[in-house]
Amino acid sequence: MARSRKDPDPPRLGEALNGWRDHLGPRVRAELVGLGVGLVCVFLALALASYRTADPSFNTAGGGPPHNLGGLVGSHVADLLIQTLGYAAWLVPLALGVCAARYMLLRPFAHPGWVAVGYTALTVTTAGLLSLGLGTVRFDQLDLSAGGALGQLLSRGLVHYLNGPGTALVLGVGWISSLMFTVNLSLYGFWEGLRLRLVAAAQRVREGWILRREQRARRKERKQAAKPRGAPRPEPAPARKAPSRSDEKGPKLEIPAPARTPVQEAFPFAREIDGYRLPSLDLLDPGAPPGSGPDEEALRMASKVLEKKLQDFGVEGEVERVRPGPVITLYEFKPAPGVKINRIVNLSDDLALAMQALSVRIIAPIPGKAAVGIEIPNHQREIVYLRDILASPAYKESKSKLTLALGKDTAGNPYVADLAKMPHLLVAGATGSGKSVAVHAMLASLLFRATPKDVRLLIVDPKMLELSVYNDIPHLLLPVVTEAKKAALALRWAVQEMERRYRLMAEEQVRNIVTYNKKIE
């Protein structure tokens, strides 16, 4: 006899709900919830906006059709909210609208229960303040408390014990506390953000006033320059100097002396601009005295030793040129015919041992030359002085106000860079590698070149020690920021300012601020 099969149990409600959740993605679920809450928000707003006291409701018995846009349901709900909360009833659709927007943007509240508690307290205190401040107002054809029955009950109860001023103080503090609890608002953070915006607005007004004043001055100068002037007297041509004779035939080994930058006392453009004078180079330590460079005889001996060591390894050739730098010295070695470059490259470790150096780097070959470069670290490193870089022609002749003095290259020549061409600059390195020195050199490069009208700085120093020395410079928009919360506010303002400038440049159809400044002049 065959056994009867048992019918399967019907799916439970929990399993059905889990299946619905699995069917829809998280974004679709959030958008559906947002649409539902938004629908209720719009319905309540329409019902409150079209509220009429003559419509059928819990307090009015009428047989006629309701004029409320929400129909019979809308008239009852609107009457209940206005009778209870008065003008504060509008906070209910406002809350629903915020919730709907956050769900649509996939940013729901992390703790909706606590937010609801805070918003309820905010609504009640708002109703109490409205009832205390406005008293009875007219809704359509009915006189009601501005805060509804709930606000009137709260305000009258407090006035009975605290009188009017005390009630206003308690309700005001309660309203602020409820707002802080609901939106997680810090009074200190709010004040700092407001102060940043006020400072930025004042700065924009000041810069606009200075710009207009300069434009008027330029127009005046152009008018004066357009007036005819007497022809200047011709200056006598300078006498030509006799060419100096030098030995046509130099030594086989050429050792150029490292380039020495002239020491300049002050910049030629160090003039007063709006009461500000660019600093003089006298503030910096002087560079190395002339003649303190590498010893030519020692370099000649080192090149001979290098040739001898290469010969010991079976590599014939000669050192044609020596380029001494502050940290390394480059020897240009020309191998004999038939010598393969790979043989020289494989000798880097052996050469480091033979030359008593930490390491040897081989450039095979030097671009554009029939020679192999051998870089050997100097036994004594040369100190690179910031004053030498700032007084160099490379820095002085640069047209950018954001020129940074970064040091010297391997040949000992000053090296500068334009910050405008590398806006996303990241300085990284191990402890003691010179990051702080580099940052100070960059800031000093800006301060010695640009006035506060040209460059404004926003400095964040979490360590509270490195950059506090710049607190009194006039280039700062704010004092040096050392707290994380203040840094976030300052950077948020910087982003807003950046976006504002992008919009201005887009309106003028330019791609950078230099072109923008030229166009508006």
C-alpha positions as CSV (number, residue, x, y, z in Angstrom):
1,M,0.0,0.0,0.0
2,A,1.5,3.3,-1.0
3,R,2.0,6.0,1.6
4,S,0.3,9.3,1.0
5,R,2.5,12.3,0.6
6,K,2.2,15.1,3.1
7,D,1.3,18.5,1.6
8,P,4.1,21.1,2.1
9,D,3.5,23.8,4.7
10,P,2.6,27.2,3.3
11,P,5.4,29.8,3.5
12,R,5.4,31.9,6.7
13,L,5.1,35.7,6.8
14,G,8.8,36.1,7.8
15,E,10.0,34.0,5.0
16,A,7.8,35.9,2.5
17,L,9.3,39.2,3.7
18,N,12.8,37.9,3.5
19,G,12.1,36.8,-0.1
20,W,10.8,40.3,-0.9
21,R,14.0,41.8,0.5
22,D,16.1,39.4,-1.5
23,H,14.2,40.2,-4.6
24,L,14.8,44.0,-4.4
25,G,18.2,45.6,-4.1
26,P,19.1,47.9,-1.2
27,R,18.8,51.0,-3.3
28,V,15.4,50.1,-4.7
29,R,14.1,49.3,-1.2
30,A,15.4,52.7,0.1
31,E,13.9,54.6,-2.9
32,L,10.5,52.8,-2.4
33,V,10.5,53.9,1.3
34,G,11.6,57.4,0.3
35,L,8.7,57.6,-2.2
36,G,6.2,56.4,0.4
37,V,7.4,58.9,3.0
38,G,7.5,61.7,0.4
39,L,3.9,60.9,-0.6
40,V,2.8,61.3,3.0
41,C,4.8,64.6,3.2
42,V,3.2,66.1,0.1
43,F,-0.3,65.0,1.3
44,L,0.1,66.6,4.7
45,A,1.5,69.8,3.2
46,L,-1.5,70.1,0.8
47,A,-3.9,69.3,3.6
48,L,-2.4,72.0,5.9
49,A,-2.2,74.6,3.1
50,S,-5.9,74.1,2.2
51,Y,-7.2,73.9,5.7
52,R,-10.7,75.4,6.3
53,T,-12.4,75.5,9.6
54,A,-15.8,74.9,7.9
55,D,-14.7,71.5,6.5
56,P,-15.9,68.4,8.2
57,S,-13.5,67.4,11.0
58,F,-13.3,66.1,14.6
59,N,-14.4,69.6,15.8
60,T,-16.8,70.5,13.0
61,A,-19.9,68.6,11.9
62,G,-20.8,69.4,8.4
63,G,-22.7,67.7,5.7
64,G,-21.2,69.5,2.7
65,P,-18.2,68.3,0.6
66,P,-14.8,69.3,2.0
67,H,-12.8,72.0,0.2
68,N,-9.5,70.5,1.5
69,L,-7.2,69.2,-1.3
70,G,-6.8,66.1,0.8
71,G,-10.5,65.4,0.8
72,L,-12.2,64.1,3.9
73,V,-9.0,62.5,5.3
74,G,-7.0,65.7,4.7
75,S,-9.6,67.9,6.5
76,H,-9.6,65.7,9.5
77,V,-5.8,65.3,9.7
78,A,-5.2,69.0,9.1
79,D,-7.7,70.0,11.8
80,L,-6.1,67.6,14.3
81,L,-2.6,68.9,13.7
82,I,-3.5,72.6,13.7
83,Q,-5.7,72.3,16.8
84,T,-2.9,70.5,18.6
85,L,0.2,72.3,17.4
86,G,-0.9,75.5,15.6
87,Y,1.8,76.8,13.3
88,A,4.2,74.2,14.6
89,A,2.1,71.6,12.6
90,W,4.2,72.5,9.6
91,L,7.2,70.8,11.3
92,V,5.5,67.4,10.7
93,P,5.6,67.5,6.8
94,L,9.1,69.1,7.1
95,A,10.4,66.1,9.1
96,L,8.8,63.7,6.6
97,G,10.4,65.6,3.7
98,V,13.8,65.4,5.2
99,C,13.4,61.6,5.9
100,A,12.3,61.0,2.3
101,A,15.2,62.9,0.9
102,R,17.7,61.0,3.0
103,Y,16.2,57.7,2.0
104,M,16.4,58.7,-1.7
105,L,20.0,59.7,-1.3
106,L,20.8,56.4,0.6
107,R,21.7,58.4,3.7
108,P,19.1,57.3,6.3
109,F,19.6,58.3,10.0
110,A,21.9,56.0,11.9
111,H,19.7,56.2,15.0
112,P,16.2,57.1,13.8
113,G,14.7,56.5,17.3
114,W,16.8,59.2,19.0
115,V,16.3,61.6,16.1
116,A,12.5,61.1,16.5
117,V,12.8,61.8,20.3
118,G,14.8,65.0,19.6
119,Y,12.5,66.2,16.9
120,T,9.4,65.6,19.0
121,A,10.9,67.8,21.8
122,L,11.8,70.4,19.1
123,T,8.2,70.5,17.9
124,V,6.8,70.8,21.4
125,T,9.1,73.6,22.4
126,T,8.4,75.4,19.1
127,A,4.7,75.2,19.8
128,G,5.3,76.6,23.3
129,L,7.4,79.5,22.0
130,L,4.8,80.3,19.4
131,S,2.0,80.3,22.0
132,L,4.0,82.4,24.3
133,G,5.2,85.0,21.7
134,L,2.2,85.3,19.4
135,G,-0.7,84.3,21.7
136,T,-4.0,83.8,19.9
137,V,-4.1,84.1,16.1
138,R,-6.8,83.6,13.5
139,F,-6.9,80.4,11.5
140,D,-9.4,81.0,8.7
141,Q,-12.6,81.8,10.7
142,L,-11.4,80.5,14.1
143,D,-9.2,82.1,16.8
144,L,-6.7,79.6,18.1
145,S,-3.4,79.6,19.9
146,A,-0.4,80.0,17.6
147,G,1.1,76.9,19.2
148,G,-2.1,75.0,19.4
149,A,-3.6,73.4,22.4
150,L,-0.3,71.6,23.3
151,G,1.7,74.9,23.1
152,Q,-0.9,76.8,25.1
153,L,-0.9,74.2,27.8
154,L,2.9,74.1,28.0
155,S,3.4,77.9,28.0
156,R,0.6,78.6,30.5
157,G,1.9,76.0,32.9
158,L,5.4,77.4,32.8
159,V,4.2,81.0,33.1
160,H,2.2,80.1,36.2
161,Y,5.5,79.1,37.9
162,L,8.2,81.1,36.1
163,N,6.4,84.2,34.7
164,G,7.0,85.4,31.2
165,P,10.8,85.9,31.1
166,G,11.6,82.7,32.9
167,T,9.3,80.8,30.6
168,A,10.9,82.3,27.5
169,L,14.4,81.4,28.8
170,V,13.4,77.8,29.6
171,L,11.7,77.3,26.3
172,G,14.5,79.0,24.4
173,V,17.2,76.8,26.0
174,G,15.0,73.7,25.4
175,W,14.5,74.6,21.8
176,I,18.3,75.0,21.2
177,S,19.0,71.8,23.1
178,S,16.4,69.9,21.1
179,L,17.9,71.2,17.9
180,M,21.4,70.2,18.9
181,F,20.2,66.7,20.0
182,T,18.3,66.2,16.7
183,V,20.9,67.2,14.2
184,N,24.0,66.5,16.3
185,L,25.0,70.2,16.2
186,S,27.9,71.7,18.1
187,L,27.6,75.3,19.1
188,Y,31.3,75.7,18.9
189,G,31.5,74.1,15.5
190,F,28.6,76.3,14.3
191,W,30.3,79.4,15.5
192,E,33.6,78.5,13.9
193,G,31.9,77.8,10.6
194,L,30.1,81.1,10.7
195,R,33.3,82.9,11.6
196,L,35.1,81.3,8.7
197,R,32.4,82.4,6.3
198,L,32.3,85.9,7.7
199,V,36.1,86.2,7.5
200,A,36.0,84.9,3.9
201,A,33.2,87.3,3.0
202,A,35.1,90.2,4.5
203,Q,38.3,89.1,2.6
204,R,36.4,89.0,-0.7
205,V,35.0,92.5,-0.1
206,R,38.5,93.8,0.8
207,E,40.1,92.2,-2.3
208,G,37.3,93.6,-4.5
209,W,37.9,97.1,-3.1
210,I,41.7,96.8,-3.6
211,L,41.1,95.5,-7.2
212,R,38.9,98.4,-8.1
213,R,41.4,100.8,-6.6
214,E,44.2,99.3,-8.6
215,Q,42.1,99.4,-11.8
216,R,41.5,103.1,-11.3
217,A,45.2,103.6,-10.7
218,R,46.1,101.7,-13.9
219,R,43.6,103.7,-16.0
220,K,45.1,106.9,-14.6
221,E,48.6,105.7,-15.5
222,R,47.5,104.8,-19.0
223,K,46.0,108.2,-19.5
224,Q,49.3,109.8,-18.3
225,A,51.4,107.5,-20.5
226,A,49.3,108.5,-23.5
227,K,50.3,112.1,-23.2
228,P,53.2,113.1,-25.6
229,R,56.6,113.4,-24.1
230,G,59.9,114.8,-25.3
231,A,62.2,112.4,-27.0
232,P,64.8,111.1,-24.6
233,R,68.5,111.8,-25.2
234,P,70.4,109.0,-26.9
235,E,72.8,107.4,-24.5
236,P,76.4,106.8,-25.7
237,A,77.1,103.2,-26.7
238,P,79.2,101.3,-24.2
239,A,82.8,100.7,-25.2
240,R,83.5,97.2,-26.4
241,K,85.9,95.2,-24.3
242,A,88.8,93.5,-25.9
243,P,88.3,89.7,-26.0
244,S,90.4,87.9,-23.5
245,R,92.8,85.3,-24.8
246,S,92.7,81.9,-23.3
247,D,94.5,78.7,-23.9
248,E,92.9,77.1,-26.9
249,K,94.1,73.7,-25.9
250,G,92.8,72.8,-22.5
251,P,93.8,69.8,-20.3
252,K,92.5,66.4,-21.2
253,L,90.6,66.2,-18.0
254,E,88.0,69.0,-17.7
255,I,86.8,69.8,-14.2
256,P,84.3,72.7,-14.2
257,A,84.0,74.7,-11.1
258,P,80.6,74.4,-9.5
259,A,78.3,77.3,-10.3
260,R,78.2,79.9,-7.6
261,T,75.1,82.1,-7.3
262,P,75.7,85.7,-6.6
263,V,74.7,86.9,-3.1
264,Q,72.1,89.6,-3.4
265,E,71.2,91.8,-0.5
266,A,67.5,92.3,-1.5
267,F,65.2,91.8,-4.4
268,P,65.0,94.6,-6.9
269,F,61.2,94.4,-6.5
270,A,61.3,94.7,-2.7
271,R,59.1,97.7,-2.6
272,E,56.2,98.7,-0.4
273,I,52.8,97.4,-1.7
274,D,49.8,98.6,0.4
275,G,52.0,99.1,3.4
276,Y,53.7,95.7,3.0
277,R,57.4,95.4,2.1
278,L,58.9,92.1,0.9
279,P,61.5,90.8,3.2
280,S,65.2,91.2,2.5
281,L,67.6,88.3,2.0
282,D,69.6,89.7,4.9
283,L,67.3,87.7,7.2
284,L,68.8,84.4,5.9
285,D,72.1,82.9,6.7
286,P,74.8,83.7,4.1
287,G,75.9,81.0,1.8
288,A,79.2,79.3,1.6
289,P,82.1,81.7,0.9
290,P,83.7,81.6,-2.5
291,G,86.5,79.1,-2.9
292,S,85.0,76.6,-0.5
293,G,84.0,74.2,-3.3
294,P,85.6,70.9,-4.1
295,D,89.4,70.6,-4.5
296,E,90.3,70.3,-8.2
297,E,93.4,68.3,-7.4
298,A,91.4,65.9,-5.2
299,L,88.9,65.4,-8.1
300,R,91.7,64.7,-10.5
301,M,93.2,62.1,-8.2
302,A,89.8,60.5,-7.8
303,S,89.3,60.3,-11.5
304,K,92.8,58.7,-11.9
305,V,91.9,56.2,-9.2
306,L,88.6,55.4,-11.0
307,E,90.4,54.8,-14.3
308,K,92.9,52.5,-12.5
309,K,90.2,50.5,-10.8
310,L,88.3,50.0,-14.1
311,Q,91.5,48.9,-15.8
312,D,92.0,46.3,-13.0
313,F,88.6,44.9,-13.9
314,G,89.6,44.8,-17.6
315,V,87.7,48.0,-18.7
316,E,89.9,50.4,-20.7
317,G,89.0,54.1,-21.1
318,E,89.4,57.5,-19.6
319,V,87.5,60.1,-17.6
320,E,86.7,63.0,-19.8
321,R,84.8,65.3,-17.5
322,V,84.0,65.6,-13.8
323,R,80.8,67.3,-12.6
324,P,81.0,67.9,-8.8
325,G,77.7,68.4,-7.0
326,P,76.7,69.1,-3.4
327,V,76.0,65.5,-2.7
328,I,77.4,63.4,-5.5
329,T,80.1,63.8,-8.2
330,L,79.4,62.6,-11.7
331,Y,82.4,61.2,-13.7
332,E,81.9,61.0,-17.4
333,F,83.9,57.9,-18.5
334,K,84.5,57.2,-22.2
335,P,85.2,53.5,-22.7
336,A,87.8,52.4,-25.2
337,P,86.6,50.9,-28.5
338,G,85.2,47.4,-28.2
339,V,84.3,47.7,-24.5
340,K,80.7,46.7,-23.8
341,I,78.6,48.9,-21.6
342,N,77.1,45.9,-19.7
343,R,80.6,45.1,-18.3
344,I,80.7,48.6,-16.7
345,V,77.1,48.4,-15.4
346,N,77.8,45.1,-13.6
347,L,80.8,46.6,-11.8
348,S,78.7,49.0,-9.6
349,D,79.2,47.1,-6.4
350,D,82.9,46.4,-7.1
351,L,83.5,50.1,-7.8
352,A,81.7,51.1,-4.6
353,L,84.1,48.9,-2.7
354,A,87.2,50.2,-4.6
355,M,86.2,53.9,-4.2
356,Q,85.2,53.5,-0.5
357,A,81.7,54.8,-1.3
358,L,78.3,53.8,0.1
359,S,77.0,53.1,-3.4
360,V,77.8,53.8,-7.0
361,R,75.2,54.6,-9.6
362,I,76.0,54.0,-13.3
363,I,74.2,55.9,-16.1
364,A,74.8,53.8,-19.2
365,P,75.0,55.8,-21.4
366,I,74.6,59.5,-20.7
367,P,71.8,60.8,-22.9
368,G,73.3,62.6,-25.9
369,K,76.9,61.7,-25.1
370,A,79.2,58.8,-26.0
371,A,80.1,58.3,-22.4
372,V,79.1,56.4,-19.3
373,G,78.1,58.4,-16.2
374,I,79.4,57.1,-12.8
375,E,77.9,58.9,-9.8
376,I,79.9,58.5,-6.6
377,P,78.7,60.1,-3.3
378,N,80.9,62.8,-1.8
379,H,82.7,62.0,1.4
380,Q,81.7,65.4,2.7
381,R,78.3,66.8,1.7
382,E,77.9,70.4,0.8
383,I,75.4,72.4,2.8
384,V,72.7,73.9,0.5
385,Y,71.7,77.4,1.7
386,L,68.3,78.8,1.0
387,R,69.7,82.2,0.4
388,D,71.8,81.0,-2.5
389,I,68.7,79.5,-4.2
390,L,66.6,82.7,-3.6
391,A,69.3,84.9,-5.0
392,S,69.9,82.7,-8.1
393,P,68.7,83.9,-11.6
394,A,66.5,80.8,-11.9
395,Y,64.4,82.0,-8.9
396,K,64.5,85.7,-9.7
397,E,63.7,85.4,-13.4
398,S,60.7,83.1,-12.8
399,K,57.4,84.8,-13.6
400,S,55.2,82.8,-11.3
401,K,54.4,84.1,-7.8
402,L,54.3,80.5,-6.6
403,T,57.9,79.7,-7.4
404,L,59.4,77.2,-4.9
405,A,63.1,76.9,-4.1
406,L,63.7,73.2,-3.8
407,G,67.5,73.0,-3.6
408,K,70.2,72.0,-6.1
409,D,70.5,69.3,-8.7
410,T,73.3,66.8,-9.0
411,A,75.4,69.3,-10.9
412,G,75.1,72.0,-8.2
413,N,72.7,74.2,-10.1
414,P,69.8,75.8,-8.2
415,Y,66.5,74.0,-8.8
416,V,63.1,75.8,-8.6
417,A,59.6,74.7,-9.5
418,D,56.2,76.4,-10.1
419,L,53.6,75.2,-7.6
420,A,50.8,76.2,-10.0
421,K,52.0,73.4,-12.3
422,M,51.7,70.8,-9.6
423,P,48.6,71.6,-7.5
424,H,48.3,68.1,-6.1
425,L,51.7,68.1,-4.3
426,L,52.4,65.3,-1.7
427,V,55.7,65.4,0.2
428,A,56.6,62.0,1.7
429,G,59.6,60.4,3.2
430,A,61.1,58.6,6.2
431,T,61.8,60.2,9.6
432,G,64.7,62.5,9.3
433,S,64.6,62.7,5.5
434,G,64.0,66.4,5.5
435,K,60.2,66.8,5.0
436,S,59.9,69.6,7.5
437,V,62.9,71.5,6.1
438,A,61.4,71.2,2.6
439,V,58.0,72.6,3.7
440,H,59.7,75.5,5.5
441,A,61.8,76.2,2.4
442,M,58.6,76.2,0.2
443,L,56.8,78.6,2.6
444,A,59.8,80.9,2.8
445,S,60.0,80.9,-1.1
446,L,56.4,82.2,-1.2
447,L,57.0,84.8,1.6
448,F,60.1,86.2,-0.1
449,R,58.3,86.6,-3.4
450,A,54.6,87.3,-2.9
451,T,52.7,89.9,-1.0
452,P,49.5,89.2,1.0
453,K,47.7,90.6,-2.0
454,D,49.2,88.0,-4.3
455,V,49.1,84.9,-2.1
456,R,46.9,83.9,0.9
457,L,47.8,80.9,3.0
458,L,45.7,78.4,5.0
459,I,48.1,76.4,7.2
460,V,47.0,73.2,9.1
461,D,49.5,72.0,11.6
462,P,48.3,68.9,13.6
463,K,51.6,68.5,15.4
464,M,51.2,72.1,16.8
465,L,55.0,72.6,16.7
466,E,56.2,72.7,13.1
467,L,54.3,75.7,11.6
468,S,53.2,77.8,14.6
469,V,56.1,80.3,13.8
470,Y,54.0,81.5,10.9
471,N,51.1,82.7,13.1
472,D,51.9,86.4,12.7
473,I,52.5,86.7,9.0
474,P,49.9,88.8,7.1
475,H,49.5,86.1,4.4
476,L,47.3,84.0,6.7
477,L,43.5,83.8,6.2
478,L,43.3,82.3,9.7
479,P,45.7,81.6,12.5
480,V,47.5,78.3,12.0
481,V,44.9,75.6,12.5
482,T,45.9,72.9,15.0
483,E,42.6,71.2,15.8
484,A,41.1,68.5,13.6
485,K,37.5,69.9,13.8
486,K,38.7,73.4,12.9
487,A,40.8,71.9,10.0
488,A,37.7,70.2,8.6
489,L,35.8,73.5,8.7
490,A,38.7,75.4,7.1
491,L,39.1,72.8,4.3
492,R,35.4,72.8,3.7
493,W,35.5,76.6,3.3
494,A,38.5,76.2,0.9
495,V,36.5,73.7,-1.2
496,Q,33.6,76.2,-1.4
497,E,36.0,79.0,-2.4
498,M,37.6,76.8,-5.0
499,E,34.2,76.0,-6.5
500,R,33.3,79.7,-6.5
501,R,36.4,80.6,-8.4
502,Y,35.7,77.8,-10.9
503,R,32.3,79.3,-11.6
504,L,33.9,82.8,-12.1
505,M,36.5,81.4,-14.5
506,A,33.8,79.4,-16.3
507,E,31.8,82.7,-16.8
508,E,34.9,84.4,-18.2
509,Q,35.8,81.3,-20.3
510,V,39.3,81.0,-19.0
511,R,41.2,77.9,-17.6
512,N,43.4,79.3,-14.9
513,I,43.5,82.2,-12.4
514,V,46.4,83.9,-14.2
515,T,44.4,84.3,-17.4
516,Y,41.4,85.4,-15.4
517,N,43.4,88.1,-13.6
518,K,44.7,89.4,-17.0
519,K,41.3,89.4,-18.5
520,I,39.6,91.4,-15.8
521,E,42.4,93.9,-15.7
